[in-house]
Amino acid sequence: MGQVRRTLGARGRFQTEEKVDLTPLINCMFLLLIFFMVATTFVNPKGISVDLPSGQADSARATKDMNVIIGVDGGIQINGELTRKEELAAKIRAVIESDNTKNAILEADRSVLHREIIEVVDIARGEGIEGIAFAKGGEN
């Protein structure tokens, strides 16, 4: 605690003068500061790595994404054009070259089997699509 100093005042009464010692409080604050600095350096952030855009404009950047829609009947549309599964790889390659894109948005109906969706994703990845976003399909 603080030191108490008693002096005899002008009226003959004792007056107390307290000095608060802040040393223990400062020591505690420094220890807490060191603890949090050390604890936060070992935190491993979990998640996916994200490529953030640079501050400079990239002239080769794609302006739009490729839209892939898988219908109830299994028909596949790429940017609105109906495509058979056998022609899918060639069509994706053509869209990548013409639109200069590496991203696709995939929308599938609820009744489409996961196997069919994965086949389309595998074909797109094999042709050079780097990012695929999944959009909510039709309500069934």
Backbone as JSON, one array per atom type, in Angstrom:
{
  "sequence": "MGQVRRTLGARGRFQTEEKVDLTPLINCMFLLLIFFMVATTFVNPKGISVDLPSGQADSARATKDMNVIIGVDGGIQINGELTRKEELAAKIRAVIESDNTKNAILEADRSVLHREIIEVVDIARGEGIEGIAFAKGGEN",
  "N": [[0.84, -1.17, 0.0], [0.32, 2.37, 0.18], [2.64, 4.8, 1.5], [2.33, 6.16, 4.71], [2.46, 9.21, 6.12], [2.81, 10.98, 8.99], [2.28, 14.08, 10.3], [2.64, 16.74, 12.6], [0.23, 19.07, 12.71], [-0.66, 22.59, 12.36], [-2.63, 23.07, 14.24], [-2.28, 21.21, 16.15], [-3.19, 18.72, 15.65], [-2.85, 15.51, 14.18], [-1.96, 15.2, 10.8], [-2.52, 13.34, 7.89], [-0.62, 12.26, 5.15], [-0.93, 10.74, 2.18], [0.79, 8.75, -0.11], [0.33, 7.23, -3.1], [1.53, 4.21, -4.21], [2.4, 3.32, -7.34], [3.86, 1.35, -8.51], [3.42, -1.58, -8.27], [1.04, -1.79, -9.77], [1.84, -0.89, -12.32], [3.76, -2.85, -12.88], [2.07, -5.11, -13.07], [0.55, -4.39, -15.34], [2.52, -4.31, -17.34], [3.28, -7.02, -17.33], [0.87, -8.21, -18.18], [0.7, -7.06, -20.73], [2.99, -8.16, -21.98], [2.28, -10.86, -21.83], [-0.03, -10.99, -23.52], [1.11, -10.15, -25.92], [2.91, -12.23, -26.49], [1.15, -14.4, -26.55], [-0.52, -13.89, -28.74], [1.18, -14.13, -30.91], [1.47, -16.81, -31.44], [-0.9, -17.7, -32.43], [-2.54, -19.5, -34.83], [-3.98, -18.74, -37.76], [-6.93, -20.13, -39.04], [-8.43, -21.26, -42.03], [-9.22, -20.36, -45.41], [-6.9, -19.52, -47.97], [-6.71, -16.34, -49.41], [-6.53, -14.5, -52.35], [-5.85, -11.27, -52.41], [-6.89, -8.3, -54.1], [-4.58, -6.25, -55.92], [-3.27, -2.9, -55.55], [-2.96, -1.72, -58.0], [-4.33, -1.35, -61.25], [-5.21, -4.15, -63.14], [-4.69, -4.99, -66.35], [-5.18, -7.37, -67.68], [-7.19, -8.55, -66.37], [-10.14, -10.45, -65.85], [-13.42, -9.6, -66.97], [-15.91, -10.7, -66.56], [-17.57, -13.57, -65.16], [-17.79, -17.08, -65.96], [-20.89, -18.61, -66.51], [-22.38, -21.51, -65.43], [-24.97, -23.72, -65.76], [-26.86, -26.35, -64.5], [-29.53, -28.19, -65.38], [-32.79, -29.6, -64.45], [-33.29, -31.82, -66.07], [-30.73, -32.62, -66.58], [-29.45, -31.22, -68.5], [-26.86, -29.07, -69.62], [-25.92, -25.75, -69.43], [-23.83, -23.26, -70.72], [-23.03, -20.06, -70.19], [-25.61, -19.48, -71.11], [-25.89, -21.04, -73.4], [-26.93, -24.16, -74.56], [-25.29, -27.18, -73.91], [-23.83, -30.33, -74.61], [-22.61, -33.0, -72.49], [-20.39, -34.24, -73.57], [-19.26, -32.29, -75.16], [-18.53, -30.44, -73.37], [-15.93, -29.83, -72.24], [-14.55, -28.69, -74.43], [-16.16, -26.47, -74.92], [-15.92, -25.02, -72.52], [-13.18, -24.45, -72.62], [-13.19, -22.77, -74.88], [-14.71, -20.59, -73.96], [-13.08, -19.69, -71.88], [-10.86, -18.77, -73.33], [-12.04, -16.81, -74.99], [-13.35, -14.98, -73.23], [-11.4, -14.45, -71.41], [-11.29, -15.49, -68.74], [-11.03, -17.01, -65.5], [-12.73, -17.95, -63.69], [-15.78, -19.45, -62.5], [-19.34, -19.64, -62.18], [-21.43, -21.86, -60.74], [-24.56, -23.25, -61.06], [-27.0, -25.39, -59.95], [-29.9, -27.45, -60.22], [-32.0, -28.51, -57.5], [-32.62, -31.23, -57.64], [-30.62, -32.44, -59.03], [-28.06, -34.83, -59.1], [-25.28, -35.14, -56.86], [-23.06, -36.34, -57.94], [-23.15, -35.72, -60.68], [-22.74, -32.97, -60.59], [-20.16, -32.85, -59.51], [-18.74, -34.07, -61.58], [-18.95, -32.11, -63.6], [-17.58, -30.01, -62.31], [-15.02, -31.17, -62.1], [-14.34, -31.41, -64.82], [-14.3, -28.7, -65.53], [-12.24, -27.74, -63.86], [-10.12, -29.2, -64.93], [-9.86, -27.96, -67.38], [-8.83, -25.53, -66.76], [-10.15, -23.73, -65.09], [-10.0, -21.8, -62.22], [-11.37, -20.79, -59.97], [-14.43, -21.62, -58.47], [-17.7, -20.78, -57.88], [-20.61, -21.55, -56.06], [-23.95, -21.28, -56.8], [-27.29, -20.81, -55.61], [-29.64, -23.18, -56.58], [-32.61, -24.03, -58.52], [-35.92, -24.05, -57.04], [-37.37, -26.9, -55.75]],
  "CA": [[0.0, 0.0, 0.0], [1.08, 3.61, 0.15], [3.29, 5.22, 2.74], [1.56, 7.13, 5.48], [3.36, 10.1, 6.84], [2.02, 11.77, 9.92], [2.97, 15.28, 10.78], [1.87, 17.52, 13.55], [-0.23, 20.25, 12.02], [-0.63, 23.87, 13.08], [-3.6, 23.05, 15.34], [-1.94, 20.17, 17.09], [-3.74, 17.43, 15.21], [-2.04, 14.81, 13.19], [-2.47, 15.18, 9.44], [-1.92, 12.23, 7.15], [-0.33, 12.5, 3.74], [-0.78, 9.43, 1.56], [1.37, 8.66, -1.45], [-0.04, 5.95, -3.68], [2.64, 3.59, -4.94], [1.87, 2.73, -8.57], [4.8, 0.35, -9.04], [2.81, -2.9, -8.51], [0.08, -1.69, -10.86], [2.6, -0.81, -13.56], [4.33, -4.18, -13.11], [0.99, -5.97, -13.56], [0.19, -3.99, -16.7], [3.59, -4.78, -18.23], [3.18, -8.48, -17.44], [-0.27, -8.5, -19.05], [1.08, -6.67, -22.08], [3.92, -9.18, -22.49], [1.53, -12.11, -22.0], [-0.86, -10.92, -24.72], [1.97, -10.08, -27.11], [3.44, -13.57, -26.75], [0.04, -15.31, -26.84], [-1.07, -13.65, -30.06], [2.11, -14.5, -31.97], [1.37, -18.23, -31.7], [-2.22, -18.02, -32.97], [-2.5, -19.93, -36.22], [-5.31, -18.5, -38.34], [-7.44, -21.22, -39.86], [-9.31, -20.79, -43.08], [-8.71, -20.51, -46.76], [-6.07, -18.41, -48.4], [-7.43, -15.48, -50.34], [-5.7, -13.58, -53.11], [-6.45, -9.96, -52.38], [-6.52, -7.51, -55.28], [-3.51, -5.28, -55.71], [-3.7, -1.52, -55.69], [-2.84, -1.29, -59.37], [-5.31, -1.97, -62.15], [-4.64, -5.23, -63.94], [-5.36, -4.92, -67.65], [-5.53, -8.71, -68.14], [-8.2, -9.08, -65.45], [-11.4, -10.81, -66.51], [-14.51, -8.69, -66.66], [-17.08, -11.44, -66.13], [-17.37, -14.99, -64.87], [-18.53, -18.03, -66.79], [-22.06, -19.15, -65.83], [-22.68, -22.9, -65.78], [-26.25, -24.1, -65.15], [-27.24, -27.75, -64.71], [-30.98, -28.23, -65.23], [-33.44, -30.79, -63.88], [-33.13, -32.93, -67.0], [-29.31, -32.91, -66.75], [-28.9, -30.35, -69.53], [-25.85, -28.14, -69.13], [-25.82, -24.5, -70.17], [-22.67, -22.43, -70.42], [-23.37, -18.69, -70.6], [-26.89, -19.49, -71.8], [-25.92, -21.95, -74.55], [-27.06, -25.56, -74.19], [-24.1, -27.95, -74.28], [-23.81, -31.73, -74.17], [-21.49, -33.29, -71.6], [-19.23, -34.61, -74.39], [-18.7, -31.05, -75.7], [-18.35, -29.5, -72.26], [-14.54, -29.41, -72.11], [-14.22, -27.79, -75.54], [-16.91, -25.22, -74.73], [-15.29, -24.3, -71.41], [-11.92, -23.93, -73.14], [-13.5, -21.66, -75.78], [-15.15, -19.45, -73.15], [-11.89, -19.19, -71.17], [-10.05, -18.01, -74.27], [-12.74, -15.63, -75.52], [-13.68, -14.03, -72.17], [-10.23, -14.28, -70.54], [-11.75, -15.69, -67.37], [-10.58, -18.22, -64.8], [-13.73, -18.21, -62.65], [-17.09, -19.93, -62.97], [-20.44, -19.71, -61.22], [-22.15, -23.09, -61.04], [-25.9, -23.31, -60.48], [-27.62, -26.68, -60.27], [-31.21, -27.68, -59.63], [-31.92, -29.34, -56.29], [-32.79, -32.66, -57.92], [-29.43, -32.94, -59.73], [-27.21, -35.62, -58.22], [-23.96, -34.58, -56.59], [-22.1, -36.96, -58.86], [-23.15, -34.96, -61.93], [-22.14, -31.67, -60.3], [-18.72, -33.08, -59.35], [-18.18, -34.32, -62.91], [-18.83, -30.81, -64.27], [-16.5, -29.29, -61.63], [-13.76, -31.79, -62.5], [-14.05, -31.03, -66.2], [-13.94, -27.27, -65.52], [-10.9, -27.63, -63.27], [-9.18, -29.76, -65.89], [-9.69, -27.03, -68.49], [-8.13, -24.32, -66.32], [-10.94, -22.88, -64.19], [-9.34, -21.78, -60.91], [-12.32, -20.53, -58.89], [-15.82, -21.99, -58.77], [-18.67, -20.38, -56.86], [-21.86, -22.3, -56.18], [-25.14, -20.47, -56.61], [-28.48, -21.58, -55.22], [-30.38, -23.64, -57.75], [-34.06, -23.89, -58.56], [-36.69, -24.58, -55.9], [-38.16, -28.1, -56.06]],
  "C": [[0.89, 1.23, 0.0], [1.73, 3.9, 1.49], [2.42, 6.27, 3.43], [2.55, 7.95, 6.29], [2.51, 10.99, 7.74], [2.86, 12.95, 10.42], [2.04, 16.02, 11.72], [1.52, 18.83, 12.89], [-0.18, 21.48, 12.89], [-1.56, 23.85, 14.28], [-3.31, 21.95, 16.34], [-2.5, 18.82, 16.74], [-2.78, 16.79, 14.21], [-2.72, 14.89, 11.83], [-1.77, 14.04, 8.7], [-1.74, 12.64, 5.69], [-0.06, 11.15, 3.11], [-0.18, 9.58, 0.18], [1.05, 7.27, -1.98], [1.14, 5.43, -4.5], [2.07, 2.85, -6.16], [2.77, 1.63, -9.15], [4.17, -1.03, -9.23], [1.8, -2.88, -9.66], [0.79, -1.64, -12.22], [3.24, -2.16, -13.89], [3.28, -5.15, -13.65], [0.64, -5.65, -15.0], [1.26, -4.45, -17.69], [3.55, -6.29, -18.4], [2.02, -8.88, -18.33], [0.05, -8.17, -20.5], [2.0, -7.71, -22.72], [3.18, -10.49, -22.74], [0.71, -12.08, -23.28], [-0.03, -10.81, -25.99], [2.5, -11.47, -27.48], [2.31, -14.52, -27.17], [-0.49, -15.11, -28.25], [-0.11, -14.01, -31.18], [2.01, -15.97, -32.32], [0.01, -18.64, -32.25], [-2.07, -18.33, -34.44], [-3.85, -19.68, -36.85], [-5.72, -19.66, -39.24], [-8.39, -20.66, -40.89], [-8.67, -21.01, -44.43], [-7.86, -19.31, -47.1], [-6.81, -17.64, -49.49], [-6.42, -14.58, -51.03], [-6.41, -12.23, -53.14], [-6.02, -9.16, -53.6], [-5.42, -6.5, -54.95], [-4.06, -3.88, -55.92], [-3.65, -1.03, -57.12], [-3.87, -2.02, -60.22], [-4.61, -3.0, -63.03], [-5.38, -5.26, -65.27], [-5.81, -6.29, -68.15], [-6.62, -9.32, -67.27], [-9.5, -9.34, -66.19], [-12.51, -9.87, -66.06], [-15.75, -9.44, -66.19], [-16.72, -12.91, -65.91], [-18.2, -15.83, -65.84], [-19.68, -18.59, -65.95], [-22.34, -20.56, -66.35], [-23.95, -23.29, -65.03], [-26.55, -25.55, -65.52], [-28.73, -27.84, -64.38], [-31.48, -29.54, -64.64], [-33.21, -32.01, -64.76], [-31.67, -33.32, -67.24], [-28.67, -32.1, -67.85], [-27.96, -29.33, -68.92], [-25.82, -26.92, -70.04], [-24.57, -23.76, -69.73], [-22.93, -21.07, -71.04], [-24.62, -18.67, -71.47], [-26.99, -20.43, -72.99], [-25.95, -23.4, -74.06], [-25.89, -26.36, -74.75], [-24.25, -29.38, -73.79], [-22.56, -31.97, -73.33], [-20.23, -33.65, -72.39], [-18.52, -33.36, -74.93], [-18.33, -30.05, -74.61], [-16.93, -28.97, -72.15], [-14.16, -28.41, -73.2], [-14.92, -26.45, -75.37], [-16.3, -24.38, -73.61], [-13.98, -23.68, -71.87], [-12.15, -22.71, -74.04], [-13.92, -20.41, -74.99], [-13.97, -18.85, -72.39], [-11.06, -18.32, -72.1], [-10.74, -16.74, -74.74], [-12.99, -14.57, -74.44], [-12.51, -13.73, -71.24], [-10.63, -14.4, -69.07], [-11.19, -16.99, -66.8], [-11.57, -18.63, -63.71], [-15.05, -18.65, -63.27], [-18.08, -19.88, -61.82], [-21.3, -20.89, -61.64], [-23.49, -23.08, -60.3], [-26.54, -24.61, -60.92], [-28.96, -26.78, -59.57], [-31.06, -28.61, -58.42], [-31.97, -30.83, -56.58], [-31.57, -33.26, -58.64], [-28.54, -33.66, -58.71], [-25.85, -34.95, -58.04], [-22.9, -35.12, -57.55], [-22.0, -36.16, -60.16], [-22.5, -33.58, -61.72], [-20.62, -31.81, -60.19], [-18.07, -33.35, -60.69], [-17.97, -33.01, -63.67], [-17.69, -30.01, -63.64], [-15.15, -29.85, -62.03], [-13.37, -31.41, -63.92], [-13.6, -29.57, -66.26], [-12.55, -27.06, -64.94], [-9.83, -28.14, -64.22], [-8.91, -28.82, -67.06], [-9.07, -25.7, -68.07], [-8.94, -23.37, -65.47], [-10.32, -22.97, -62.8], [-10.32, -21.59, -59.76], [-13.72, -20.87, -59.32], [-16.68, -21.58, -57.59], [-19.96, -21.14, -57.13], [-23.02, -21.39, -55.88], [-26.31, -21.37, -56.27], [-29.29, -21.91, -56.46], [-31.86, -23.43, -57.61], [-34.73, -24.53, -57.36], [-37.54, -25.75, -56.37], [-38.66, -28.72, -54.81]]
}
